[in-house]
Amino acid sequence: MTSVKRAIRRFTSLEKAALAPIHEFWRTHNYALLGESASFLRALDHRVDTHVASPIHDVIIAGWLSGHSGYKLSIRTLRRMNPGYHIVLKREDRKDVVTGDSAGGQPLGFRIEAHSEDALNPFVLGVVAPDARIFSLPASNVDVAERMSNGYPGLRVTVHNATETATPPFGYVDYLMKSPRGVTSERSTWLAAIVHHAPKEMLELVDSDYGQFLAADALKVLSIYPSDASWADRFNLVALGGQGEFVSDLVPVTVERPNRTAAPSAGTGTRVPEFVRRSKTLHSVPGARTMASPSEDWLHLKDALVQDGGTVTVGDSLINFETSADPSLDFVAGQWETVFGSRTHPDVALLRRRPLADEFVPEGILLSGRNDSNWYHWLIEYLPRVMQLEGTLGPDVPFIVSSRTPPSGLDALRSLTDRSIVVLDPSLAYPVELLHVVAPPVQILDTTRVPWSEGLCMNPAPLLAIRDKLGLNSGAALPSRHVFLRRQSSHRGLLNEAVLAKIAARHGLEVLDPGAMSWSEQVALFSSASLLVGASGAVMANYLLMSPGSRILALTSDGLGDFVLPAAIASIVGVDFTYLTGPGSTKLSKSDNRNNWLHSDFSISPGEFESTLRRTLRSLLEVPDHEVSASTPSSLTRRQAVR
């Protein structure tokens, strides 16, 4: 065995040992694991000026392909299309992928590792159709799409394209990287190779207390050989705080954080729910701690730009008016492709600016947000701001919403106000001469690194004002409908929902799907239900419409049994809330990270479900409807009213 081959074998072992603790950290959030990773890398020779001399290059491509229509990945075809590359094709289950494709079965996960001594030779990826034609796979995210279309400085990476077909392959490329392998017998090449192979893992490390000693060296690696411009700029942010030269389409912006939360006064505020376990059920009760409330102070911003629904900039400043959207967090839903922050330098972020729109808005009130296509976010976070308007805002100032807003969401808006509405394209940046915005009244952190109960803040007043506006606080007798809700979603799917729906129907529950209902139909349904059963998800927003004293039996995975947000919404209305949990389809140890694990599909034991449903139905009979009157405090459940 040559010295280079021995070095490569030793390097491969060290790389695996250094990265494994980071992968485990993404699952467990044990920060000591980052220290373990840093200890492996601290002993390396950190000189980074020799790795470019290596002629060997690596290509790594990962993704998944549905079995629908017979498309497949062929190692023989890949080798024929890529002479000069040594190619290894690895297959794996992708239980984290929900295709919605009943004909395709479990999607095939793949990882292609290819090595070439020709730095200019493009690698071609294609999947084989039943008629032997070759077709491309699209990218699943912006970073991969950029690499596939633009390639890398000094390299060309292409993906095979062919004539479109009526039945294209169903799958995506999730990860793509081409870089100098950089491994020789000189250990000074090893750090550079790890940075190129695993930029996401290395950024996690250098942006922590354990790995900051590597930040400057990692940046130097990507400066000498910028295999990906966006990653180079993100390392720049961590190492230099945005002071260096940027090479991608990301631009540095200063993060401004107006007063975003307020501590509740003594004796006021909403208490964070806690759960009492009974077998597989978790019953919500008021906890001891009172949650903070988002600020109710309106911001009046001159010459603002609005993009992506809720990303607001003024000049070179990013206006972070929402605590849960702070760019220094490791994950923020709805902006993870356009806003990048750093824990090391929290006052600077990188922004991918959208193309400037041709039109401008003279003045407007921002209702849209980063997740306004989702029913929960629209109804609970964005719409209630209608009820918080300052008296100084004239009736001619329009509301600003995005074109992603669900049609029923616009109907809900029109049921609350006759103010005019301006609809913006979230993929463009719109100038607004005078923008009025206030923090969403309900916020919860998307990151799984903070306990849900600690990342939740809520101001119930505007939500209860919506109920008043809709006439839902009239104190009428408790309704009597019992409803099982079906849920259509690509995440957190209830695998045996059909079985549970049959059990629910056998016990007299109506089985309904609210997904296609109009706003008025949803109000009528949820306000008339005394018992609501179904998988938890965006439907939790409609708990706001239910009657005090009614009950919810929410179905979720064991991993989300501590997710307090649905229980918090139910509590402010006076609705009794219970989780019934079941195992997820994916083990945490088999998931890339904790977030993916929490969003995996799950199932509920039919026996547990039926026995819990029976107990719930029996308990509903304990209190006749006339005993829950308008004089009963809305914060009490029916069982509490009996006591």
N, C-alpha and C positions, 0 to 999 in steps of 0.2 A: 504494500500500500504506500502511495506517495505521501510526502509530507503535507501537500495541499489537501488530499483526501482525508488524512488523519485530522487536519485542522478543521475541515468542514464538519467531520463527525463530532469533534469536541465542541465546535460552535453550535451545532444543532442541539446538542444536549444542554448547553448553557442557555440558549435562547428559550428552549422549552421550560427550563427551571426558572428563568427570570420572568416569563410572561404568565405562567400558570397562577401565581399568587394574585396577579391583577385580574385575571378572569374570575377567580374565586371571589375577589373583592366585589366585582360587579354583581355577584349573586348574593353575597352575605353582608356586604358593607362593613366588614371588619377592617378598619383602617390599618391595623397592625400588619396586614398582608402586604400593603404597599411598602412597608419597611423591609419585609422579606425580599421583595423584588429588588429594591434599591441596594440591598446588601450584595446581591449577585453582580450588579452592574458597577458598584463602586470600585471593585478591584480591577476593572478593565483599564487598559491603556486608552485614554480618551483622545489621543491624537486622531484627527479626522481628515488629514490632508493626503492620505495615500490610497483611499478606497476607490477613487475614480479610475485608477490604473487597471483595475480588474476588468477583463473583457467579458466576464460571465454576467448574464442578466437573468432576472427572475420575472415571471408573470404568474400572478395568482388571481384566479377568477372564481367566485363563489356565487351560487344562486339556487334556483329550484325550477323544476319543469313538471307540469301536470302530465299524466299519462293519457289525457284526452287526445283522440284522433291519431294515436300511435306515434307521435313524435318521440325521438330518443336522441341521446348523446352517444356518439360512437368514437371510441378512442382511435380506431383505425382511420376514420374520416378526419379527425383532428390532426393526426400525424401526417396524413396526405396533404392537408391544406397548409401545414406549417413545417416545411422541411428545415432542418437545422435546429429544431427544438427537441429536447428530451421532455416528454409529456407524461404526467401521471394523473389519472382520473380517479378521484375518490368519490364514493357514493355514500349518502347518509340519509336517515329519515329526517323529515322536516315537519315535526308535529306542531311546530309553532306557526305553520302556514295554514290558513283557512281559505281554501280555493272557492268554496261554494259550488264545486263541480262534482256532481254525484257520479258522473261517468268516469272521472279520472282517478278516483281513489286517492290514496295517500300520495302527495306530491314527492317527487324524487329530488332530494337535495344533492348538489354536486359541488365539488371543489377541484379545480384544475390547477395543477402546479406544473409550470413549464420553465425550462432553462435553455438559454441560447448563448452562443459565443458571438453572435452578430447583433450589436446594439441597435442597428437600423432596420433589422428584419421585423416587419409587423406581425403580431400574432392575430390569427383570425379565428373567431368563435362562431360556430353555427350548429344548429340542431337539424337532424335528418328527418324529413317527412316520409310517409309511407311510400311515396312515389320516387324516393331517393333525392329529391331536391333539397337544397340547403336554405334554411331560413334563420333570421336573426332573432335574438331575444332583447327586449327593451330593458332599460335601467329602472330600478325600483326607487331611486332617490336622486336628488339633484347632483350630489358629488359624483356618483358613478356616471350619470348622464353627461356631465361635463368632461369627464375623462374619456368617455367613449367617443364624444364628438370632436374634442379638441386635442386629444393626445397629451403628451408631456413634452416639455422643452427638451430638445435633443433626441426624442424618441417618437415613434409612431405606433399607436395602438389602435387597431381597427376591429370592427365587428362585422361579420359577413352579412351582406344584404342581398336579397333576391326579390323577384317579382312577388307582389302581394298575393295572398291566397284567400279564398273565401273562409277557410278555417285555419287561421294562423295559430302557431304554437302558443300555449298558455303557460307563461313562466316569466321570471325576471332574473336579471343579474343584480345581486345585492352588494357585491364587493368586487373591486377590480384594482390591481396594483401592478405596476411594472417598475422595476428599480434595478440598480446594479447590485448584484449579489454581494460583491465586495469582500468575500471571505477568502483570505489567503492564509499562509502560515504565519503572517504578521497579525498579532492580536489587536493591533491598532486599527484594523479594518472591521472588527467585530461590532463595535458600538454603532458604526454607520450602517451596517447591514441590518441590525435590529431596528433602528429608527426607520429605515425604508420599508422593512417588512411589516412593522406593526406601529404605524404612527398614532393610531387611536390609543393603544395601550401606553405608549411612551408619553403622549400628551397627558393622559390621566396621571401618570407618575410624576412628571416634572411640574405639574400644577398642584402638587401636594407638598406638605412639609417635608416629606421623606425624599423627594426626588429633585428639588430645586437646584441641587448641585450639578444636575445634568442638563439644565435648560439651555445654557449658552452653547454647549457642545452639540446638542441635538439641533439647535438652530443653525449652527455652522455646517452640519451635515447637509441640511436641506438647502442652504445657501450655495454650497459648492455644486450640488447636484439636485435641483428642485424637482424631484420626481412628481410632486403634486403641489401646485402653487398655493392652493387653499390651505393645505396642511402647513406649508412653510410660513404662511402669514399667521396661522394660529399659534405656532411655536414662537414666532416673533412677538406676539402679544404677551405670552407668558414670560419670555426671557427679557424683553425690553420695555414692556408696558406700552406698546404701540408707537415707540419712538423711531423704529428702524424703517427700512425701505420695504414696501409691500408690493407683491408681484402678481396677485390675483385680482379678481373683481371685488374683493372685500375692502372696505374702507374703514379706518378707525374713527370712532365717535366717542365723545364724552358722555358718560351715563349720569343723567340728572335724576335724582330721586326726591320728588316733592313729598311732603308729609303724607304717608300712605295708610297708616293704621293709627288707631287711638285706643288706649286702654279704657274699658268700661268703668263708669262711676260705681262707687260702692252700692251694692244691692241691685244693680241693673245688669243688663246684658244676658246673653244666652249661654247656658251651661253646656260644656262639651259632653256628649253622650258617652256612657260607659256600657259595657255589655256583661250580662250575667249568663253564664253558660248552663245549659241543660242538655246533656247528650250532644246531639248535632245542632241544636238551636242556640241562638244567642239573642237574648232579649235586651232591648235598649232601655236604660234608665238614666235619669239626669245625673251627671257626674258632679264632682266637687269643684272643678275648675271652670271659671268663666272665660270664654274666648274673647279675643280682641275683636274690634270692629273696624272695617275699612274706613278710611277718612271720607267724610262727606263734603270736603272742600272742593269746589269746582275750580278747574284750571282754565284760564282764558289765554290761549296761545296765538300770538301773531305770526303770520307767515310760516305755518306748519306744513309738513308733508305727511300724508296718511297712506300707508301701504299695508298689504296683508291683513286688512280688516282692522287691526288695532295697533300696528307699529307706527309710532308718531315721532317725528324728528323736527327740530327747529335748528336750522343751520347745521352745525357739526355736532349737535347734541341729540342724544336719544332720551326722550322723556319717558322714564319708567314710572308711570302712575299706578301700576298694578304690582303688588308685592309678589304674586305668584308668577309673574313674567320677568323677574329679575334675571338679567343675562349671566350673572355669576353662578346661577344654579346649574347643575350638571345636565338637566333636561327641562325644557319648557315646551309643552305641546303647542303646535301651531306656529312656532317661530324657529324651530331647531334647524331649518334649512337656510335661514337668512340672518339670524343674529347669533353671534358667538361671543361668549364672555370668558372670564378667567377668575378663579378664586384668588390667585396671586395678585392680580391688578383689577379689582372689582369696579373701579371708576372709569374703565375704558372697555369698549366692546368693538367688535368688527361687524359691519353691516353690509349685506348684499343688497344694494339699492335696486329697486324695481325701475323699469323704464318710466320716464315722465309722461303723464297723460297730457293730451292736447287741451283738455278742459280744466277749469279751475272752479273752486267753490268759494264764493265771497265770504260766507259765514255759515257755520253749521254746528250741530250738536252731535257728537260721536256716540252712536249706539253700537256700532259693529265692533267686533273683537277678533282675536287671533283664532278662535274656535267657533265662529258664529254659524258654521254649517251644521254643528251638532245641536240637537234640540235642547238638551240639558243646559249647555252653556248659554244658548240664546235666551231661554225662558227664565233662568235663575240668575245669571250673571249680567246680561246686557239689557234685556227688556226692562227690568225694574228701575233702571235709571230714568225712565219716563216719569216715575213718581217722585223723583228727587230734584226736579227742575227748580232753578232759582227764579224768583219773581222778576228779576231784572232781564231775563231772556224774553224778548218780544215774541209775539205769536207768529211772526213771519219768518223766524229763524227755523230752518228745516232740520229734521233728523237725518243723520248720515248712517246708512246701512250698506252692507256689501251684497253683491249679487249672489253670494253663497247662502244667504238667509233662506231657510225653508219657507215655502209659500204659506204654510199655516202659521209660521212665525210672523210674517207680514200681516196676516189676518189678525193675529193677537195684538200687534202694534196698533192697527187701525181700530180695534175695539176699545182701546184705551185713550186715543187722542185723535184729533182731526188736524194736527199739525202736518205740514207737507213733508215728503220723504224724498231724499236724494239717494240714488243707488249707484255705488261705485264698484269698479272692477278691482278685486283685491290684488290682481297681478300687475297693477300699475300704481305709480306714486302720484297722488293728486295734491296739488297745492291748495291750501285752505287759508284764506287771508286772516280769518279769525275763527279759531276752533275752540269749542267748549267741551270739556271732558271731565268726568269724575270717575273715581275708582269703582269697579264692580262691587256691589254690596255683599256678595258671597265669593270667597276665594279659597282654593285649596291648592297646595303645592303639588305639581306633577311629579317631582322627584320622589323616589322611593327611599331616599337616604334620610328622610325626616319622618318620624311617626305621623300618620294621618291626623291624629288628634292635635298635634302640635303645629301642623301646617295649615289649619283651618281657621279662618276668621269670617265673621258674619254680622251683618246688620239686618235684622228681620223686618224693620219698619217698612221699607219700600215693597217687600214681598207681601206683607199683610195689607198694604195699601192697594195692591192689585186685587186681592181677594175682596176688599171693600168695594172697589170699582165694579167688580163682576157680581156683587151681591151675594157672596159666599159666606159672609159672616152674619147672616140673618138670624141664626139661632133656631132654625127649623129642626123638626124631629130627625133623628138619625135615619138615613136611607137603609134599604134592605138588600140591594143587589150584591151578589157574590160573583166575583169575576176572576178568571184565570187569563193572564195576558201572555200572548205569544210574542216573541222578540226576534227580529231579523237583524243580524249583526255579523260582521266579519271578525269580531273580537269577543272573547268571553262567552262563546256560544254554549248553550245548554244542550248537550249531546242527546239526551233522552227526553227532550221536551215533549215529543209526540206521545210517549208513554205516560208522562205525568199529566198531560192535558186530558187523556182518556180517564185517568183516575179522578181528576178534578170534575170532569163532566158527569161521571158516575155519582159524584156527591152533590150534584146540583149546581155547579158553578158554570157560568157562561164562559165560553172560550172565545176570546176576541183578539184581534191584532190591531193595535191603535196606530200602526205606522202609516196607514193610508187615510186616517180620519182627518177631517177638517178641524179647525180650532174650536168651533162651536160644538162639534160632536165630542171632542175630547173633554171640554168643560162639562158637558152633560153626563158623559160616562163616569168620570172620576168623582164628580160631586154627588153622584147617586150610588156609589159603591160603599157598602159598609165593610166589605172584605175584599182585599186586592192581593192576588197571589201571582208570582211570576219572577223571572230572572231579573236581577237588578241591572241597571244600565241607564241610558238617557231618559228612560221612562220615569226615573225618580224625580224629575222636574215636575211631573204632574201630581206628585204627592201634595204639592201646593194647592191643588184644586179640591182636595178631599175634605170631608166633613169632620169636625172634631168628634173624637170618640170612635171613629172607624179604625180598622186594623189592616196592617200590611204584613204579609209573609213573603219576604224577599228571598230568592234563591241565588246563591253565589258559591264561589269556590272556597275551599278551606283557607287558601292564601289571602283572600279578601275579607275574611271574617272580622277584621278590625277596621274596615273602611267606614268611617263614622259619618261621611257626608249624607247618605240617604237618611240615616237616623236623625241627623240634625235638622234636615228639611221637614221630616215628619213631626219632630218635636215642636217646632214653632207653630204648627197648625193644631197640635193636640191630638195627633194620630199615634196609635200604639204600633211599634215597629219591632219585628223579629226577623232574624236571619235563620235560614236553614242552609247549611253548608254541605258540600260534597267534594270529593277529590278532583283535582285538575288532571287533564290528559297528559301533562308533561311534568316530569320531576324537576325540581329546582336544579339538581346537579346536572341535568341534561340541557338546561337552557343557557343561552348566551349571557343573559343578565336577568336580574330580578323583575324588571318591568315586563319583559317578554313572558316570563313565567306567570306573572299575575294576570296577563291578558290571554292566557291559553284557555281553551275550552274546558268544560267541566261537566260532571254528571251528578245527579242526586239519587240516592237510594230510593227506589219506588216504595219499599216498605216503610222507611223513615218518613217519606213524604206523606203517605196515606195516614200513618198514625198521627203525625203532626197536624195534618189537615183536620182529622177527626177531633183532636183536642181543641183546635181553634174554633171549629164550628160549634162544639158543645159549649165553649166558653162564651160564645156570642149569645147564647140563649140564657145566660145568667142574669142579664139585665134587660128587661123589656124596654122597647124603644121609648115609651113615654117617660121612663125614669131618667133618661138623658135629656134634660130640658135646656132651654136657653139660659137658665140660671146656673147650670153646671159650668165651672171654670173651664175654658178651652184648653188649658194646659194639662187637664186630667184625662186619662184614658177611661173607658167604660169600667174597667176593673177597679181603677182607683176611685171612681165615683161611688161604687158600691161600698167601698171601705168608709 
